[in-house]
Amino acid sequence: MGQSLLEALNVRVEGSGKKILVLAHGFGTDQSAWKHILPFFLRDYRVVLYDLVCAGSVNPDSFNFRRYTSLDAYVDDLLHILDALGVERCAYVGHSVSAMIGILASIRRPELFTKLILIGASPRFLNDRDYHGGFEQREIESVFLAMEANYEAWVNGFAPLAVGADVPAAVREFSRTLFNMRPDITLFVSRIVFNSDLRGVLGLVKVPCSIIQTARDVSVPMSVATYLKNHLGGRTTVHMLDVEGHLPHLSAPNLLAEELRLALSR
């Protein structure tokens, strides 16, 4: 990248607290997904926000198709940002794919993280013999075909399903950030995410983890939260949010903010 990574990924630090909190967004959104959550933490934390390189808010020229072939390159970006900011210890909140990026980062640099809070996390989306990830291979392939055939129609169908709850503003917001992404980048990243399998490394995590799972999530079944609890190496707790959907920071931000506050205090 010609410009610095911090500029390219729109890194911001907000708030006036002593402790550092990282908010890392999931696939299909950008850092604006945290706008309703951020005010709850500005007094007690310095909050680090950034955009994943695949986000629509990042110049698509920054996306290197040869480099971002696995989640490890996203881990490199996260660790580069934290090192460039001089962060030595932080709590990390990761949504969806960023939950897994946080897990991988904590395996590489456990001393950096006091706690991982994982929202809608999944180590593998595909079902396996003794593992229920929620999707069959043919279902995933049909999603990719739909994205390629008509991106706009796919977004208009997927956004309400993902939000899950009857919150039109959240559906509009998620649709907006999906439409901001370049369709070829969306498809490429979707393939990486849906074909990744991090089950084998979960035991290497030594950082305490809080898993936040909504009551009904079209992308991540409840069984996945239980699987994570049973296989993560660090002390792990699961907290149920009595709401629907994969994006509680958009559809139920006050409830999620309270749960985040509790998780950070445990």
Summary of the structure (lengths in Angstrom):
residues: 266
radius of gyration: 17.1
end to end distance: 39.5
largest distance: 48.9
contacts: 903
relative contact order: 0.16
helix: 48%
strand: 18%
